[in-house]
């Protein structure tokens, strides 16, 4: 072997990187590393905010913290949970308000109507004595019970319709302060009381009250929805008050006085309907569909004239006045006319008349005029007979 012959050079192995795969044109581009991006020129780097440091860990749950030494743990108060009403508190509240609401259901403010109409029978009774006043009081009591019974029955029947009225929705039954069951019990009590009144009084002299109840029942059952008939029934009820008083005191009823009472009360009833039409429209009372404001205005004025004429004719023909009282009688006529004119003013000019009792007994001009009229009539009735 020839050792001088050179051996072959070693083979160098070079790693060849693989060729990159062709890019997929449908694949979305990979996002660039935000840390390697350079900031755009022209932007000012804001200083690092103070709260950039990690927030402190939330405090541990208070329930897991140990209680400081020396503190005494108080027991849980009894009122920690929502307070529940005391047993029977609602019933006691209802018992406190129910007597007042039941009394309001009887409408004691309307009892003055009986005091104003029933004693008119005394105008034709002479001489006046204790027995006459007692019988008059007995008649007032009977009609007070009867009218209270009618008010409760009407409120029971009209409770749904009263809820649509801006004022009547506050009545005890319509507002829910008095239940229908309680109103029914009160109706029975009033009916029994009225029956006892009729039995204890003179025999068969209670027929005006019974007729009043029959008319009121018919009124509640449907006649109150008939235009004109509704107002005429209300006015007739006041004439029956006058007749009841005359029967118990033993006096004859003057036709002119009865016509005067009827026309006056008819005027008040029509005025109330006019006020209801202007205040609440026609939805509350179906009978108002048969009225218009112009029609009611004409009726009210017509009935007011009839009231004044019948009053003057009563004073001239039927009033138990002596001959010397003619001047006093003449002076009382202007008082009656002024009272009618004042009511028309309140109704047509000041848009009042919703509650005739409030209009007649709270208006100062009306009260002063009524006091002067009462003085003149008293002088006409008492002084001539006293001098005789």
C-alpha positions as CSV (number, residue, x, y, z in Angstrom):
1,X,0.0,0.0,0.0
2,X,1.3,3.4,-0.9
3,X,1.2,5.4,2.3
4,X,2.1,8.5,0.4
5,X,-1.2,8.6,-1.3
6,X,-3.6,11.0,0.3
7,X,-6.8,9.8,1.7
8,X,-10.1,11.2,0.4
9,X,-11.4,14.4,1.9
10,X,-14.3,14.0,4.4
11,X,-17.8,14.7,3.3
12,X,-19.5,17.7,4.9
13,X,-23.2,17.3,5.6
14,X,-25.0,20.7,5.4
15,X,-28.6,20.9,6.7
16,X,-30.8,22.5,4.2
17,X,-33.9,24.2,5.7
18,X,-37.2,23.0,4.2
19,X,-38.9,25.2,1.8
20,X,-41.7,27.2,3.4
21,X,-45.2,26.1,2.6
22,X,-47.1,28.4,0.3
23,X,-49.3,30.8,2.3
24,X,-53.1,30.1,2.3
25,X,-54.7,33.1,0.7
26,X,-58.0,32.4,2.6
27,X,-56.4,32.3,6.1
28,X,-56.6,35.5,8.1
29,X,-53.3,37.2,8.8
30,X,-51.8,36.7,12.2
31,X,-52.0,39.7,14.4
32,X,-48.8,41.5,14.9
33,X,-47.1,41.5,18.3
34,X,-48.3,44.8,20.0
35,X,-45.1,44.9,21.9
36,X,-42.9,45.2,18.8
37,X,-45.1,47.9,17.1
38,X,-43.6,51.3,17.1
39,X,-45.6,54.2,18.4
40,X,-46.9,56.5,15.7
41,X,-45.2,59.8,15.4
42,X,-46.8,62.9,16.9
43,X,-48.4,61.1,19.9
44,X,-47.6,62.3,23.4
45,X,-47.1,59.6,26.0
46,X,-49.3,60.3,29.0
47,X,-47.8,59.6,32.4
48,X,-48.8,56.4,34.1
49,X,-51.9,56.9,36.3
50,X,-51.7,56.7,40.0
51,X,-54.0,53.7,40.2
52,X,-51.9,51.7,37.7
53,X,-50.5,49.6,40.5
54,X,-52.5,46.5,41.5
55,X,-55.4,47.3,43.8
56,X,-55.2,46.2,47.3
57,X,-57.0,43.0,48.1
58,X,-60.5,43.3,49.3
59,X,-60.9,43.3,53.1
60,X,-61.8,40.0,54.6
61,X,-65.4,39.1,55.4
62,X,-66.4,40.9,58.6
63,X,-68.1,37.7,59.7
64,X,-64.6,36.0,59.7
65,X,-62.8,38.6,61.6
66,X,-62.1,37.9,65.3
67,X,-64.0,40.1,67.8
68,X,-61.9,42.5,69.8
69,X,-61.3,41.5,73.3
70,X,-63.5,43.1,76.0
71,X,-66.6,43.6,73.9
72,X,-69.9,42.1,74.8
73,X,-72.0,40.7,72.1
74,X,-75.6,42.1,72.3
75,X,-78.5,39.9,71.5
76,X,-80.3,40.4,68.2
77,X,-83.0,43.0,68.5
78,X,-86.6,41.8,68.2
79,X,-87.4,44.2,65.5
80,X,-84.6,43.1,63.1
81,X,-87.1,41.5,60.9
82,X,-89.8,43.6,59.1
83,X,-92.4,44.7,61.5
84,X,-95.7,42.8,61.2
85,X,-99.0,44.5,62.2
86,X,-100.1,43.7,65.7
87,X,-102.8,41.1,66.0
88,X,-106.2,42.8,65.7
89,X,-104.7,46.3,64.9
90,X,-106.6,46.5,61.6
91,X,-109.8,45.4,63.2
92,X,-109.3,48.0,66.0
93,X,-108.7,50.7,63.3
94,X,-111.9,49.7,61.5
95,X,-113.8,49.7,64.8
96,X,-112.6,53.2,65.4
97,X,-113.6,54.5,62.0
98,X,-116.7,52.5,61.5
99,X,-119.0,54.4,63.8
100,X,-118.0,57.7,62.2
101,X,-118.4,56.2,58.7
102,X,-121.8,54.7,59.6
103,X,-123.0,58.0,60.9
104,X,-121.8,59.7,57.7
105,X,-123.8,57.1,55.7
106,X,-126.9,58.4,57.4
107,X,-126.1,62.0,56.2
108,X,-126.9,63.9,59.4
109,X,-126.2,67.1,57.4
110,X,-129.4,66.4,55.5
111,X,-131.6,66.1,58.5
112,X,-132.0,69.8,58.6
113,X,-134.4,69.3,55.7
114,X,-136.8,67.6,58.1
115,X,-136.4,70.4,60.7
116,X,-137.1,73.0,58.0
117,X,-140.2,71.4,56.4
118,X,-142.1,69.3,59.0
119,X,-142.6,72.2,61.5
120,X,-144.2,74.3,58.8
121,X,-147.5,72.7,59.8
122,X,-147.3,74.9,63.0
123,X,-148.0,77.9,60.8
124,X,-151.7,77.0,60.7
125,X,-151.9,75.8,64.3
126,X,-153.0,78.1,67.1
127,X,-152.5,78.3,69.9
128,X,-149.1,76.7,70.1
129,X,-148.6,74.4,73.1
130,X,-146.2,71.8,74.4
131,X,-148.3,69.0,72.9
132,X,-148.0,70.5,69.4
133,X,-144.3,70.8,69.7
134,X,-143.9,67.2,70.9
135,X,-146.0,65.9,68.1
136,X,-144.0,67.9,65.6
137,X,-140.8,66.5,67.1
138,X,-142.3,63.0,66.7
139,X,-142.9,63.7,63.1
140,X,-139.4,64.9,62.6
141,X,-138.0,61.8,64.2
142,X,-140.1,59.5,61.9
143,X,-139.0,61.3,58.7
144,X,-135.4,61.4,59.9
145,X,-135.4,57.6,60.2
146,X,-137.2,57.2,56.9
147,X,-134.8,59.5,55.0
148,X,-131.8,57.9,56.6
149,X,-133.1,54.5,55.4
150,X,-133.5,55.9,51.9
151,X,-130.0,57.3,51.9
152,X,-128.5,54.0,52.8
153,X,-130.5,52.1,50.2
154,X,-129.6,54.6,47.5
155,X,-125.9,54.5,48.3
156,X,-126.0,50.7,48.2
157,X,-127.7,50.8,44.8
158,X,-125.5,53.6,43.3
159,X,-122.1,52.6,44.8
160,X,-120.6,51.8,41.4
161,X,-121.9,54.9,39.7
162,X,-120.9,57.1,42.6
163,X,-117.3,56.0,42.1
164,X,-117.3,57.9,38.8
165,X,-118.4,61.2,40.5
166,X,-115.6,63.6,41.7
167,X,-117.4,64.2,45.0
168,X,-119.7,61.2,45.6
169,X,-116.8,58.8,45.2
170,X,-115.9,59.8,48.8
171,X,-119.1,58.5,50.3
172,X,-118.6,55.7,52.8
173,X,-119.9,52.8,50.6
174,X,-118.4,54.1,47.3
175,X,-115.0,54.6,48.9
176,X,-115.0,51.2,50.6
177,X,-114.9,52.5,54.2
178,X,-118.2,50.8,54.9
179,X,-118.8,47.3,53.5
180,X,-122.0,46.3,51.9
181,X,-122.6,43.8,54.7
182,X,-122.4,46.5,57.3
183,X,-124.7,48.7,55.3
184,X,-127.2,45.9,55.0
185,X,-127.2,45.5,58.8
186,X,-127.7,49.2,59.2
187,X,-130.6,49.1,56.8
188,X,-132.3,46.4,58.9
189,X,-131.8,48.4,62.1
190,X,-133.3,51.5,60.6
191,X,-136.3,49.5,59.2
192,X,-137.0,48.0,62.7
193,X,-136.7,51.4,64.3
194,X,-139.1,53.0,61.8
195,X,-141.6,50.2,62.4
196,X,-141.4,50.8,66.1
197,X,-142.0,54.5,65.5
198,X,-145.1,53.8,63.4
199,X,-146.5,51.4,66.0
200,X,-145.9,53.7,69.0
201,X,-147.5,56.7,67.3
202,X,-151.1,57.5,66.5
203,X,-152.9,54.9,64.5
204,X,-152.8,55.2,60.8
205,X,-151.2,58.7,60.9
206,X,-148.0,57.3,59.5
207,X,-149.3,56.9,55.9
208,X,-147.3,59.9,54.6
209,X,-144.1,58.3,55.8
210,X,-145.1,55.0,54.2
211,X,-145.9,56.7,50.9
212,X,-142.6,58.4,51.1
213,X,-140.8,55.1,51.5
214,X,-142.8,53.6,48.6
215,X,-141.9,56.5,46.3
216,X,-138.3,56.4,47.4
217,X,-138.1,52.6,46.7
218,X,-139.6,53.1,43.2
219,X,-137.1,56.0,42.7
220,X,-134.1,53.8,43.6
221,X,-135.3,50.9,41.4
222,X,-135.5,52.9,38.2
223,X,-137.6,56.1,38.3
224,X,-134.4,58.1,39.1
225,X,-133.3,57.4,35.6
226,X,-136.4,59.0,34.0
227,X,-135.9,62.8,33.3
228,X,-138.3,65.2,35.1
229,X,-139.9,62.3,37.0
230,X,-136.8,62.0,39.2
231,X,-136.9,65.6,40.3
232,X,-140.7,65.6,40.8
233,X,-140.5,62.6,43.1
234,X,-137.8,64.3,45.2
235,X,-140.1,67.4,45.5
236,X,-143.1,65.3,46.4
237,X,-141.2,63.7,49.3
238,X,-141.0,67.2,50.9
239,X,-144.7,67.7,50.5
240,X,-145.3,64.4,52.3
241,X,-143.1,65.8,55.2
242,X,-145.4,68.7,55.5
243,X,-148.5,66.5,55.4
244,X,-147.0,64.2,58.1
245,X,-146.4,67.2,60.4
246,X,-149.9,68.5,59.8
247,X,-151.5,65.1,60.6
248,X,-149.7,64.8,63.9
249,X,-150.4,68.3,65.1
250,X,-154.0,68.2,63.9
251,X,-153.8,71.0,61.4
252,X,-155.2,71.3,57.8
253,X,-152.7,71.6,55.0
254,X,-153.0,74.7,53.0
255,X,-153.0,74.1,49.3
256,X,-150.9,77.3,48.6
257,X,-148.4,76.3,51.3
258,X,-148.1,72.8,49.8
259,X,-147.6,74.2,46.3
260,X,-145.0,76.6,47.7
261,X,-143.0,73.8,49.3
262,X,-143.3,71.6,46.2
263,X,-142.1,74.3,43.8
264,X,-139.3,75.4,46.1
265,X,-138.0,71.9,46.5
266,X,-138.4,71.2,42.8
267,X,-136.3,74.2,42.1
268,X,-133.5,72.9,44.4
269,X,-133.7,69.5,42.8
270,X,-133.4,70.9,39.3
271,X,-130.5,73.2,40.4
272,X,-128.7,70.2,41.8
273,X,-129.0,68.4,38.5
274,X,-127.7,71.4,36.6
275,X,-124.7,71.6,38.9
276,X,-124.0,67.9,38.4
277,X,-124.1,68.3,34.6
278,X,-121.6,71.1,34.7
279,X,-119.3,69.4,37.2
280,X,-119.3,65.8,36.2
281,X,-121.1,65.5,32.9
282,X,-123.9,63.1,32.1
283,X,-122.2,59.8,32.8
284,X,-122.9,59.9,36.5
285,X,-126.7,60.2,36.4
286,X,-128.5,58.6,33.4
287,X,-131.5,61.0,33.8
288,X,-129.2,63.9,32.8
289,X,-129.4,62.7,29.2
290,X,-132.9,64.2,29.1
291,X,-131.7,67.6,30.2
292,X,-129.7,70.5,28.7
293,X,-128.3,73.5,30.5
294,X,-130.6,75.8,28.6
295,X,-133.6,73.6,29.5
296,X,-132.7,73.5,33.1
297,X,-132.1,77.2,33.3
298,X,-135.6,77.8,31.9
299,X,-137.2,75.3,34.3
300,X,-135.4,76.7,37.4
301,X,-136.6,80.3,36.6
302,X,-140.1,79.1,35.9
303,X,-140.3,77.2,39.2
304,X,-138.8,80.1,41.1
305,X,-141.6,82.3,39.9
306,X,-144.2,79.7,40.9
307,X,-142.6,79.6,44.4
308,X,-142.8,83.3,44.9
309,X,-146.4,83.6,43.7
310,X,-147.7,80.6,45.8
311,X,-146.0,82.1,48.9
312,X,-147.7,85.5,48.5
313,X,-151.1,83.8,47.8
314,X,-150.6,81.7,51.0
315,X,-150.0,84.8,53.0
316,X,-153.0,86.5,51.6
317,X,-155.5,83.6,51.7
318,X,-154.6,80.9,54.1
319,X,-152.0,82.1,56.7
320,X,-153.4,82.3,60.2
321,X,-152.5,86.0,60.5
322,X,-154.5,88.7,62.3
323,X,-155.6,91.8,60.5
324,X,-152.9,93.9,62.1
325,X,-150.2,91.8,60.6
326,X,-150.7,92.8,57.0
327,X,-147.8,95.2,57.1
328,X,-145.4,92.6,58.5
329,X,-146.7,90.1,55.9
330,X,-146.0,92.6,53.1
331,X,-142.5,93.1,54.4
332,X,-141.8,89.4,54.4
333,X,-142.6,89.0,50.7
334,X,-139.4,90.8,49.5
335,X,-137.4,88.6,51.8
336,X,-138.8,85.5,50.0
337,X,-138.0,87.0,46.6
338,X,-134.5,88.0,47.6
339,X,-133.9,84.4,48.9
340,X,-134.9,83.0,45.5
341,X,-132.9,85.5,43.6
342,X,-129.8,84.8,45.7
343,X,-130.1,81.1,45.1
344,X,-130.4,81.7,41.3
345,X,-127.3,83.9,41.5
346,X,-125.3,81.2,43.3
347,X,-126.5,78.6,40.8
348,X,-126.2,80.4,37.5
349,X,-123.5,83.0,38.2
350,X,-121.2,81.3,40.7
351,X,-121.8,77.8,39.4
352,X,-122.9,76.5,42.9
353,X,-126.0,74.5,43.9
354,X,-124.4,71.0,44.1
355,X,-125.5,70.7,47.7
356,X,-128.6,72.8,48.4
357,X,-128.2,72.5,52.2
358,X,-124.7,74.0,52.0
359,X,-125.9,76.7,49.7
360,X,-128.9,77.7,51.9
361,X,-127.2,77.3,55.3
362,X,-123.7,78.5,54.7
363,X,-124.1,81.5,52.5
364,X,-124.0,84.6,54.6
365,X,-126.5,86.7,52.5
366,X,-128.9,83.8,52.6
367,X,-128.6,83.4,56.4
368,X,-129.1,87.1,57.1
369,X,-132.1,87.2,54.8
370,X,-133.6,84.0,56.4
371,X,-133.1,85.5,59.9
372,X,-134.9,88.7,58.9
373,X,-137.7,86.7,57.3
374,X,-138.1,84.5,60.4
375,X,-138.3,87.6,62.6
376,X,-141.0,89.1,60.5
377,X,-143.1,85.9,60.2
378,X,-142.8,85.4,64.0
379,X,-144.1,88.9,64.6
380,X,-146.9,88.3,62.2
381,X,-147.9,85.1,63.9
382,X,-147.3,85.8,67.6
383,X,-147.9,89.5,68.4
384,X,-151.5,89.8,67.1
385,X,-152.6,86.7,68.9
386,X,-150.8,87.8,72.1
387,X,-152.5,91.2,72.0
388,X,-155.9,89.5,71.6
